[in-house]
Amino acid sequence: MTNDNKSAFIFDMDGVLTDNMRFHADSWVELFKDFGLEGLDAEKYLVETAGMKGHDVLRYFLDPNISEAEAGRFTELKDFLYRVKSRDLIKPMPGLCEFLDTADKKKIRLGIGTGAGPRNIDYVLDLLNLTDRFQAIVNPSHVHSGKPHPDIFLRAAELLDADPSECIVFEDALPGVEAARRAGMRCVAVTTTNSADAFSGFDNIVKIINDFTELSVDVLCKTPYEKQPVTLLYNKQHA
């Protein structure tokens, strides 16, 4: 990755910009309990589906044939619970603001590629005071398929006018790391949701961190890139 105006950092939001994935997990569990539904616990959600959009979480744990209307209703209820639980607890990851400041000074383009919906994106970025820090923000409504498909990250790279080979993704969730791999992008893994060992099967990870105090923009920019095969291609017609 060269330090020029084609370089880009693309951040997942939940679990990366802020350590909030446990609030999402607990809200899903409470929702399932309230409706007498079976099959979901917080750890299983975090390991297997964290980073996926709500509809895909429900298809995975509840019913692969759930209707869009029903999935939307459950997701809205879960998101309301999440915001109530987390409103006074959302904080930026340690070292994040300084890391973003350094990237800005080096003219590295900054984007977000998240499985969160628009309301949750606005909620988190407002609480973190980061609303104006990113040149591109992509959520599942902007693409055909969410993570682990590469569409979200490829669309973010397109909006940032950056080649995938010049992008580094920051992810906490296994589906997100896989999405980055399929997009042909290197990845920094953040251990808010998974242990460091959980990322051992991925060949696109260049660094595993607990937070951004452990990370140097200069070191990342000098890391050599070995292009990995792309197994799924982004379909622009659905963006």
DOMARVEX-47942 format. One record per residue: residue in one letter; x, y, z of N, C-alpha, C, O in turn. Coordinates in steps of 0.2 Angstrom, whole numbers. Layout:
! residues N
  resn  n.east  n.north   n.up  ca.east  ca.north  ca.up  c.east  c.north   c.up  o.east  o.north   o.up
     A       X        Y      Z        X         Y      Z       X        Y      Z       X        Y      Z
...
This chain:
! residues 239
  resn  n.east  n.north   n.up  ca.east  ca.north  ca.up  c.east  c.north   c.up  o.east  o.north   o.up
     M       4       -6      0        0         0      0       4        6      0       8        7      5
     T       4       10     -5        8        16     -5       4       22     -2      -2       22     -2
     N       7       27      1        4        32      4       3       38     -1       6       43     -1
     D      -2       37     -5       -4        42    -10     -12       43     -9     -15       40     -5
     N     -15       47    -14      -22        49    -13     -26       43    -15     -32       44    -15
     K     -24       37    -17      -28        31    -19     -28       27    -13     -32       22    -13
     S     -25       28     -7      -25        24     -1     -31       25      2     -34       31      3
     A     -34       20      5      -40        20      9     -41       16     15     -38       10     14
     F     -43       18     20      -45        14     26     -53       13     26     -56       18     26
     I     -55        7     27      -62         6     27     -64        3     34     -62       -3     35
     F     -68        6     38      -70         3     45     -76        0     45     -81        3     43
     D     -77       -6     48      -83        -8     50     -85       -3     56     -80        0     59
     M     -91       -3     58      -93         2     63     -93       -1     70     -89        0     74
     D     -98       -6     71     -100        -9     77     -94      -14     79     -92      -18     75
     G     -91      -13     85      -85       -17     87     -79      -15     84     -74      -18     86
     V     -79       -9     81      -72        -7     78     -71        1     80     -67        3     83
     L     -76        5     78      -76        12     80     -78       13     88     -76       17     91
     T     -82        8     90      -84         8     97     -85        0     99     -87       -4     95
     D     -84       -1    105      -84        -8    108     -92       -9    110     -93       -9    116
     N     -96      -10    105     -103       -11    107    -107      -17    105    -113      -18    105
     M    -103      -22    103     -106       -28    100    -110      -32    105    -115      -35    104
     R    -108      -32    111     -111       -35    117    -118      -32    118    -123      -36    119
     F    -119      -26    117     -126       -23    117    -130      -25    112    -136      -27    113
     H    -128      -26    106     -132       -29    100    -134      -36    102    -139      -38    101
     A    -129      -40    104     -130       -47    106    -135      -48    111    -140      -52    111
     D    -135      -44    117     -139       -45    122    -146      -42    120    -151      -45    122
     S    -147      -38    115     -153       -35    113    -157      -41    109    -163      -42    109
     W    -153      -44    104     -156       -50    101    -158      -55    105    -164      -58    104
     V    -154      -57    110     -156       -62    115    -163      -60    119    -167      -64    120
     E    -163      -54    121     -169       -52    124    -175      -52    120    -181      -54    122
     L    -174      -50    114     -180       -50    109    -182      -57    108    -188      -59    108
     F    -178      -62    107     -180       -69    106    -183      -72    112    -188      -75    111
     K    -181      -70    118     -184       -72    124    -191      -69    125    -196      -73    126
     D    -192      -63    123     -199       -60    124    -204      -63    119    -210      -63    121
     F    -202      -65    113     -206       -68    109    -207      -76    109    -210      -79    105
     G    -203      -79    114     -203       -86    115    -200      -90    110    -201      -95    108
     L    -195      -87    107     -191       -90    101    -185      -93    104    -182      -92    109
     E    -183      -98    100     -177      -103    103    -171     -102     98    -172     -100     92
     G    -165     -104    100     -160      -105     96    -154     -100     96    -149     -100     92
     L    -155      -94    100     -150       -89    100    -147      -88    107    -151      -87    111
     D    -140      -88    107     -137       -85    113    -132      -80    111    -130      -80    105
     A    -130      -76    116     -126       -70    114    -119      -72    111    -117      -69    106
     E    -116      -77    114     -109       -79    111    -110      -82    104    -106      -81    100
     K    -115      -86    103     -116       -89     96    -117      -83     91    -115      -84     86
     Y    -121      -78     93     -122       -73     89    -116      -69     87    -114      -68     81
     L    -112      -68     92     -106       -64     91    -101      -68     87     -97      -65     82
     V    -100      -74     88      -95       -78     84     -98      -80     77     -94      -79     72
     E    -104      -81     76     -106       -84     69    -110      -78     65    -110      -79     59
     T    -113      -73     68     -116       -69     64    -115      -61     65    -118      -57     61
     A    -111      -60     70     -109       -53     71    -107      -49     64    -103      -52     61
     G    -109      -43     63     -108       -40     57    -113      -41     51    -113      -37     46
     M    -117      -46     52     -122       -47     46    -128      -42     48    -129      -40     53
     K    -132      -41     42     -138       -37     43    -143      -41     47    -143      -47     47
     G    -147      -37     50     -152       -40     54    -156      -46     51    -158      -51     54
     H    -158      -44     45     -162       -49     41    -159      -56     40    -162      -61     41
     D    -152      -56     39     -148       -62     39    -147      -65     45    -147      -71     45
     V    -147      -61     51     -146       -64     57    -153      -68     59    -152      -74     61
     L    -158      -66     57     -165       -69     58    -165      -75     54    -168      -80     56
     R    -163      -75     48     -163       -81     43    -159      -86     46    -160      -92     45
     Y    -153      -84     49     -148       -89     51    -151      -93     57    -151      -99     58
     F    -154      -89     62     -156       -92     69    -163      -94     69    -165      -98     73
     L    -167      -90     65     -174       -91     66    -178      -95     61    -181     -101     62
     D    -178      -92     55     -181       -95     49    -178      -93     43    -178      -87     41
     P    -175      -98     39     -172       -96     32    -177      -93     27    -175      -89     23
     N    -184      -94     29     -189       -91     24    -193      -86     27    -198      -84     25
     I    -190      -82     32     -194       -77     35    -195      -71     30    -191      -70     26
     S    -201      -68     30     -203       -63     26    -199      -57     27    -197      -56     33
     E    -198      -53     22     -195       -46     23    -199      -42     28    -195      -39     32
     A    -205      -42     28     -209       -38     32    -208      -40     40    -207      -36     44
     E    -208      -47     41     -207       -49     48    -200      -48     50    -199      -46     56
     A    -195      -49     46     -188       -48     48    -187      -41     49    -184      -39     54
     G    -190      -36     45     -190       -29     47    -193      -27     53    -190      -23     57
     R    -198      -30     55     -202       -29     61    -197      -31     67    -196      -27     72
     F    -195      -37     67     -190       -40     72    -184      -35     73    -182      -34     78
     T    -181      -34     67     -175       -30     67    -176      -23     70    -172      -20     74
     E    -182      -20     69     -183       -13     72    -184      -13     79    -181       -9     83
     L    -187      -19     81     -188       -20     89    -181      -21     92    -180      -18     97
     K    -177      -25     89     -170       -26     92    -166      -20     92    -163      -18     97
     D    -166      -16     87     -163       -10     86    -165       -5     92    -161       -1     94
     F    -171       -4     93     -174         0     98    -171       -2    105    -169        2    109
     L    -171       -9    106     -168       -11    113    -161       -9    113    -159       -7    118
     Y    -157      -10    108     -150        -9    108    -149       -2    109    -144        0    113
     R    -153        3    106     -151        10    108    -153       12    115    -149       16    118
     V    -158        9    118     -160        10    125    -154        8    129    -152       11    134
     K    -152        2    128     -147        -1    132    -140        3    132    -136        3    137
     S    -138        5    126     -132         8    125    -131       15    125    -125       18    124
     R    -136       19    125     -136        26    124    -130       30    128    -127       34    126
     D    -130       28    134     -125        31    139    -118       28    139    -114       30    143
     L    -117       23    135     -111        18    135    -107       18    129    -101       16    129
     I    -109       21    124     -106        21    117    -100       26    118    -101       32    119
     K     -94       24    117      -88        28    118     -83       26    112     -83       20    109
     P     -79       30    109      -74        28    104     -69       23    107     -67       23    113
     M     -67       19    102      -61        14    104     -55       18    106     -54       23    103
     P     -52       16    111      -45        19    113     -41       20    107     -39       16    103
     G     -38       26    106      -34        28    101     -37       29     94     -33       31     89
     L     -43       29     94      -47        29     87     -46       36     84     -44       37     79
     C     -48       41     88      -48        48     86     -41       50     83     -40       54     78
     E     -36       48     87      -29        50     85     -27       46     79     -23       49     75
     F     -29       40     78      -27        36     72     -31       40     66     -27       40     61
     L     -37       42     67      -40        45     61     -37       52     60     -36       53     54
     D     -35       55     65      -31        62     63     -25       61     59     -24       64     55
     T     -21       55     61      -15        54     57     -16       52     50     -13       54     46
     A     -21       48     49      -23        46     43     -25       52     38     -24       52     33
     D     -29       56     41      -31        62     38     -25       66     36     -25       69     30
     K     -20       67     40      -14        71     38     -10       68     33      -7       72     29
     K     -11       61     32       -7        58     27     -12       57     20     -10       54     16
     K     -17       61     21      -22        61     15     -24       54     13     -25       52      7
     I     -25       49     18      -28        43     17     -36       44     17     -38       46     22
     R     -39       41     12      -46        42     12     -50       37     17     -47       31     18
     L     -55       39     20      -58        36     26     -65       34     24     -69       38     22
     G     -67       28     25      -74        26     24     -77       21     29     -73       18     33
     I     -83       20     29      -86        15     33     -90       10     29     -93       12     24
     G     -89        3     30      -93        -2     27     -96       -6     33     -93      -10     36
     T    -102       -5     34     -106        -8     40    -112      -12     38    -115      -11     33
     G    -114      -17     42     -120       -21     42    -126      -17     45    -131      -19     45
     A    -124      -11     49     -129        -8     52    -134       -4     47    -132       -2     42
     G    -140       -2     50     -144         2     46    -143        9     47    -139       11     51
     P    -146       13     43     -145        21     43    -146       24     50    -142       28     52
     R    -151       22     53     -153        25     59    -148       23     65    -146       28     69
     N    -145       17     65     -140        15     70    -133       18     68    -129       20     72
     I    -132       19     61     -126        23     59    -126       30     62    -121       32     65
     D    -132       33     61     -132        40     63    -131       41     71    -128       45     73
     Y    -135       36     74     -135        36     81    -127       35     84    -125       39     88
     V    -124       30     81     -117        29     84    -112       35     82    -108       37     86
     L    -112       37     76     -108        42     73    -109       49     77    -104       53     79
     D    -115       50     79     -117        56     82    -114       56     89    -111       61     92
     L    -115       50     93     -113        49    100    -105       50    100    -102       52    105
     L    -102       47     95      -94        47     94     -92       54     92     -86       55     92
     N     -96       58     89      -94        65     86     -89       63     80     -84       67     79
     L     -92       59     76      -88        57     70     -92       58     64     -90       55     59
     T     -97       61     64     -102        62     58     -98       64     52    -100       62     47
     D     -93       69     53      -90        72     47     -83       69     45     -80       72     41
     R     -82       63     48      -75        61     47     -74       56     41     -68       55     39
     F     -79       54     38      -78        49     33     -81       51     26     -86       54     26
     Q     -77       50     21      -79        52     14     -85       47     11     -88       49      6
     A     -85       41     14      -90        36     11     -93       32     17     -89       30     21
     I     -99       31     17     -103        27     22    -107       22     18    -112       24     14
     V    -106       15     18     -110        11     14    -113        6     19    -110        3     24
     N    -120        5     19     -123         0     23    -127       -5     18    -127       -4     12
     P    -130      -10     21     -133       -16     16    -138      -13     11    -139      -16      6
     S    -141       -8     13     -146        -5      8    -143       -3      2    -147       -2     -3
     H    -137       -1      2     -133         1     -4    -131       -4     -9    -129       -2    -15
     V    -131      -10     -7     -128       -16    -11    -133      -22    -12    -138      -22     -8
     H    -131      -26    -16     -136       -32    -17    -135      -37    -11    -140      -40     -8
     S    -129      -38     -8     -128       -43     -3    -124      -40      3    -119      -37      1
     G    -126      -42      9     -122       -40     15    -116      -45     16    -115      -49     12
     K    -112      -43     21     -106       -48     23    -109      -55     25    -114      -55     28
     P    -105      -60     23      -98       -60     21     -97      -59     13     -91      -60     11
     H    -102      -57      9     -101       -55      3     -97      -49      2     -97      -45      7
     P     -93      -48     -3      -88       -42     -3     -92      -35     -5     -88      -30     -5
     D     -98      -35     -7     -101       -30    -10    -100      -23     -6     -99      -18     -9
     I    -101      -23      1     -101       -17      5     -94      -14      4     -93       -8      3
     F     -89      -18      5      -82       -15      5     -80      -13     -2     -77       -8     -3
     L     -82      -17     -7      -81       -15    -14     -84       -8    -16     -81       -4    -20
     R     -90       -7    -14      -94        -1    -15     -91        5    -11     -90       10    -14
     A     -88        4     -5      -85         9     -2     -78       11     -5     -77       17     -6
     A     -75        6     -8      -69         8    -12     -70       12    -18     -67       16    -20
     E     -76       10    -21      -78        13    -27     -79       21    -26     -77       25    -29
     L     -83       22    -20      -85        29    -18     -79       33    -16     -79       39    -17
     L     -74       29    -13      -68        33    -11     -63       33    -17     -57       36    -16
     D     -64       31    -23      -60        31    -29     -53       27    -27     -48       30    -29
     A     -54       22    -24      -48        18    -22     -48       11    -24     -53        8    -24
     D     -43        8    -27      -42         1    -29     -43       -3    -23     -40       -1    -18
     P     -46       -9    -24      -46       -13    -18     -39      -15    -15     -39      -16     -9
     S     -34      -16    -19      -28       -17    -17     -24      -12    -13     -19      -13     -9
     E     -27       -6    -13      -25         0     -9     -29        1     -3     -28        6      0
     C     -34       -3     -1      -38        -3      4     -36       -7     10     -34      -13      9
     I     -37       -5     16      -36        -9     22     -43       -9     26     -45       -3     27
     V     -46      -14     27      -52       -15     31     -50      -16     38     -46      -19     40
     F     -55      -13     43      -54       -14     50     -60      -18     52     -66      -15     52
     E     -60      -24     55      -65       -28     56     -65      -32     63     -59      -33     65
     D     -70      -33     66      -70       -37     72     -74      -44     71     -73      -48     75
     A     -78      -44     66      -82       -50     65     -79      -55     59     -77      -52     54
     L     -80      -61     60      -78       -66     55     -81      -65     48     -78      -65     43
     P     -88      -64     48      -91       -63     41     -88      -56     38     -87      -56     32
     G     -86      -51     42      -83       -45     39     -76      -46     37     -74      -44     31
     V     -72      -50     40      -65       -52     38     -66      -56     31     -62      -55     27
     E     -70      -61     31      -71       -64     25     -73      -60     19     -71      -61     13
     A     -78      -55     21      -80       -50     15     -74      -46     13     -73      -45      7
     A     -69      -44     17      -63       -41     15     -59      -45     11     -56      -43      6
     R     -58      -52     13      -54       -56      9     -57      -57      2     -53      -57     -3
     R     -63      -58      2      -67       -59     -5     -66      -53     -9     -66      -53    -15
     A     -65      -47     -6      -65       -41    -10     -57      -39    -12     -56      -35    -16
     G     -53      -44    -10      -46       -43    -11     -42      -38     -7     -38      -34    -10
     M     -45      -37     -1      -42       -31      3     -39      -35      9     -41      -40     12
     R     -34      -31     12      -31       -33     18     -35      -31     24     -40      -27     23
     C     -34      -34     30      -38       -33     35     -34      -32     42     -30      -36     43
     V     -36      -27     46      -34       -27     53     -40      -30     57     -45      -27     57
     A     -38      -35     61      -43       -38     65     -43      -35     72     -38      -34     75
     V     -49      -33     75      -50       -30     81     -53      -35     86     -58      -38     84
     T     -50      -36     92      -53       -42     96     -58      -40    101     -58      -43    106
     T     -63      -36     99      -68       -34    103     -74      -40    103     -77      -41    108
     T     -74      -43     98      -79       -48     97     -77      -55     97     -80      -60     99
     N     -71      -56     94      -68       -63     94     -61      -63     96     -58      -57     96
     S     -58      -68     99      -51       -69    101     -47      -69     95     -49      -70     90
     A     -40      -67     97      -35       -67     91     -35      -74     88     -34      -74     82
     D     -36      -79     91      -35       -86     88     -41      -87     83     -40      -91     78
     A     -46      -84     84      -52       -85     79     -50      -82     72     -54      -85     67
     F     -46      -78     71      -44       -75     65     -38      -79     61     -36      -77     56
     S     -36      -85     64      -30       -88     62     -31      -91     55     -26      -93     51
     G     -37      -92     53      -39       -95     46     -39      -91     40     -40      -93     35
     F     -38      -84     42      -38       -79     36     -31      -77     34     -27      -75     38
     D     -30      -77     28      -23       -75     25     -23      -68     23     -18      -66     21
     N     -28      -64     24      -28       -57     22     -27      -52     28     -27      -46     28
     I     -26      -55     34      -25       -51     40     -18      -49     41     -14      -53     41
     V     -17      -43     42      -10       -40     43      -8      -38     50      -2      -37     51
     K     -13      -37     54      -12       -35     61     -18      -37     65     -24      -36     63
     I     -17      -40     71      -23       -41     76     -22      -36     82     -16      -36     85
     I     -27      -32     83      -26       -27     89     -32      -28     94     -37      -30     92
     N     -30      -25    100      -36       -24    105     -39      -18    104     -45      -17    105
     D     -35      -12    102      -38        -6    101     -33       -2     96     -28       -5     95
     F     -34        4     95      -30         8     90     -24       11     93     -20       14     89
     T     -23       10    100      -17        13    103     -11        8    100      -5       10    101
     E     -13        2     98       -8        -3     96      -6       -3     89      -2       -7     86
     L      -8        3     85       -8         3     78      -5        9     75      -6       14     78
     S       0        8     70        3        14     67       1       15     60       1       10     56
     V      -1       21     58       -3        22     51       3       21     47       2       18     41
     D       9       23     49       15        23     45      17       15     43      18       13     38
     V      16       11     49       18         4     48      13        1     43      15       -3     39
     L       6        2     44        1        -1     39       3        1     32       2       -3     27
     C       5        8     31        6        10     24      12        7     21      12        7     15
     K      16        4     25       22         1     22      22       -6     21      26      -10     19
     T      16       -9     24       15       -16     23      14      -19     16      10      -16     13
     P      18      -23     14       18       -26      7      11      -29      6       8      -32     10
     Y       9      -29      0        2       -32     -2       3      -38     -6       6      -37    -12
     E       0      -44     -5        0       -50     -9      -7      -51    -10     -11      -53     -6
     K      -9      -50    -17      -16       -50    -19     -19      -57    -18     -16      -62    -20
     Q     -24      -58    -15      -28       -64    -14     -33      -65    -19     -36      -60    -21
     P     -35      -71    -21      -40       -72    -26     -47      -69    -23     -49      -70    -18
     V     -51      -66    -28      -57       -64    -26     -62      -69    -28     -63      -71    -34
     T     -66      -72    -24      -71       -77    -25     -78      -75    -27     -82      -79    -30
     L     -80      -69    -25      -86       -66    -26     -85      -59    -29     -81      -55    -26
     L     -89      -57    -34      -88       -51    -37     -94      -46    -36    -100      -48    -35
     Y     -92      -40    -34      -97       -35    -33    -101      -33    -39     -99      -33    -45
     N    -108      -33    -38     -112       -32    -44    -115      -25    -44    -119      -23    -40
     K    -112      -20    -48     -114       -13    -47    -121      -12    -49    -124       -7    -46
     Q    -124      -16    -53     -131       -14    -55    -136      -14    -49    -141      -11    -49
     H    -134      -17    -43     -138       -17    -37    -136      -12    -32    -140      -11    -27
     A    -131       -8    -34     -129        -3    -29    -134        3    -29    -133        8    -25
